[in-house]
Amino acid sequence: MEKAIIGKKVGMSQIFDEAGRVIPVTVIEAGPCTVVQKKTAEKDGYEAVQLGFEDVAEKKLTKPQIGHLKKAGGARKKHLKEFKLSGAAGMNVGDEVKADAFAEGDRVDVTGVSKGKGYAGVVKRHGFAIKRMTHGGGPVHRHQGSVGSATDPSRIFKGTKGAGHMGSEQVTVLNLDVVKVDPELGIIAVRGAVPGPKGGIVYLRNSVINVKEKGAAANASVNPQKASARVNPQKASARNK
């Protein structure tokens, strides 16, 4: 069954596994989330649920938001996010989704908004090289230079790399391991870094990547033409078999 939850990034830490190895993790305060809306195939053409996270005072909501949330039993939620889930039909408005929806060993995709870096030049934003620092360089060492074309097409194409607003974009990190889940504290620790600053809102859901176990299947055929299938009798590893 597909699962999803909204959370808040607490920060990074580290956990030691049974072998004593250090695992860098991001701690996420996940849920509790309330199902505030349910989409059905009969009515809407697809199945999905909208989750609400973090209680907020009614005076901080607009009238359309209050009217929308009244249908969910009067829940006052600050952050709303819709998830298309295969098991959405089994969920109802008012249900709660907590951190224990996920378990250790699950793989998740985490979406968040990256840190904003403000207005940045091409060297910082795109990794452009600087001009020579010797004689004649002038005060343009970190400038982009001319990117205009000739009379035809007489414009700069969309998508051309240049200076501009850096960061503050939606970023999804795929296939992260859930290292630890604490239902009492509502905490999920995932391996590695996730986008956004401390206190930023993140969305977790099952990974879209299907990880296959390494190793050939028992009934898989072996191609003798491949180098991996040929055995060199001169090697000690082959003679000792």
ZISULZI-V353524 format. One record per residue. PHI is phi in degrees with one decimal (NA if undefined). D_CENTER is the distance of its C-alpha to the mean C-alpha in whole Angstrom. Layout:
phi | d_center
PHI | D_CENTER
PHI | D_CENTER
//
This chain:
phi | d_center
NA | 19
-73.7 | 16
-131.4 | 14
-154.0 | 12
-159.6 | 12
-104.1 | 12
-146.3 | 12
-125.8 | 13
-72.3 | 12
-87.5 | 15
151.8 | 15
-102.8 | 15
-151.5 | 18
-144.3 | 19
-129.7 | 21
-97.5 | 23
-84.7 | 24
-64.7 | 27
-86.4 | 28
85.6 | 27
-84.2 | 25
-84.1 | 22
-116.2 | 18
-72.2 | 16
-133.5 | 14
-106.9 | 12
-91.4 | 14
-124.2 | 12
-82.6 | 15
-100.4 | 14
71.1 | 17
-72.5 | 19
-111.9 | 18
-113.7 | 21
-75.0 | 21
-103.7 | 23
-157.3 | 23
-129.1 | 24
-103.8 | 24
-118.7 | 26
-66.8 | 27
-67.7 | 31
-93.7 | 30
-111.2 | 27
89.8 | 27
-158.6 | 23
-107.7 | 22
-162.5 | 19
-132.2 | 19
-106.4 | 18
-102.8 | 17
-115.8 | 19
-134.8 | 18
72.8 | 20
-66.5 | 24
-144.3 | 25
-67.4 | 29
-61.7 | 30
-66.0 | 32
-93.6 | 28
-107.6 | 28
-81.6 | 29
-61.6 | 32
-60.1 | 30
-66.2 | 27
-64.1 | 29
-63.9 | 31
-66.9 | 28
-76.6 | 27
-62.7 | 31
-67.2 | 30
-101.2 | 28
85.3 | 31
81.6 | 30
-65.5 | 27
-112.2 | 26
-119.1 | 22
-82.4 | 21
-116.5 | 17
-121.7 | 17
-151.8 | 14
-96.6 | 15
-126.5 | 14
-85.6 | 16
-124.9 | 17
-67.7 | 19
-100.0 | 21
-64.9 | 21
-64.0 | 25
-86.5 | 25
-104.7 | 24
-126.6 | 26
-62.9 | 26
101.7 | 26
-65.8 | 24
-107.4 | 22
-114.5 | 19
-115.2 | 19
-62.2 | 17
-72.7 | 19
-64.7 | 18
-105.2 | 16
-134.1 | 18
-60.6 | 18
99.7 | 17
-66.5 | 14
-115.2 | 11
-130.3 | 8
-104.7 | 5
-114.6 | 3
-114.7 | 3
-155.9 | 6
-102.2 | 9
-66.7 | 10
-63.5 | 14
-80.8 | 17
-107.3 | 19
76.8 | 22
-81.3 | 24
-129.1 | 24
-82.1 | 26
-71.3 | 26
-69.8 | 26
-76.4 | 23
-78.3 | 21
-123.0 | 22
76.2 | 23
-64.2 | 27
-79.8 | 30
-85.8 | 32
-77.8 | 36
-61.0 | 39
-98.6 | 40
-92.2 | 44
-60.9 | 47
86.4 | 46
-69.3 | 42
71.2 | 43
-86.6 | 40
-128.6 | 38
-62.3 | 36
-111.2 | 32
-79.5 | 33
-77.8 | 32
89.7 | 35
-74.8 | 36
-124.3 | 34
-73.4 | 36
-103.3 | 38
-76.3 | 42
-56.4 | 43
-116.5 | 41
-92.6 | 39
59.8 | 39
-164.7 | 36
-100.9 | 32
-68.7 | 30
-62.5 | 27
91.1 | 24
-63.9 | 26
-68.5 | 24
-163.4 | 26
-68.9 | 26
165.8 | 24
-68.6 | 21
-108.9 | 19
81.0 | 15
56.4 | 14
-123.0 | 12
-73.0 | 9
-129.1 | 6
-118.7 | 3
-101.8 | 3
-94.2 | 6
59.4 | 8
-97.7 | 8
-82.5 | 12
-83.9 | 13
-87.7 | 16
-152.0 | 17
-129.7 | 18
-117.2 | 21
-63.8 | 22
-67.1 | 24
-89.7 | 22
67.7 | 19
-114.7 | 17
-123.6 | 14
-109.2 | 14
-113.6 | 11
-69.7 | 12
89.1 | 11
-98.7 | 9
-125.4 | 6
-69.4 | 7
106.1 | 10
-83.5 | 13
-63.9 | 15
88.3 | 15
-76.5 | 13
-82.7 | 11
-131.0 | 8
-119.9 | 7
-110.8 | 7
-154.0 | 9
-56.0 | 10
-68.2 | 9
-81.9 | 11
-92.2 | 12
-92.6 | 16
-88.1 | 17
-98.5 | 20
-67.2 | 23
-72.5 | 25
106.6 | 28
-76.0 | 30
-69.7 | 31
-64.5 | 35
-98.8 | 36
-74.7 | 35
-81.7 | 38
-105.5 | 38
-88.0 | 39
-68.5 | 42
-77.5 | 41
-76.8 | 38
-63.3 | 38
-68.6 | 36
-93.6 | 39
-83.7 | 42
-111.5 | 44
-89.7 | 46
-66.4 | 49
-76.9 | 49
-79.1 | 46
-64.2 | 47
-64.7 | 44
-81.8 | 45
-74.0 | 49
-84.0 | 48
-73.5 | 46
//
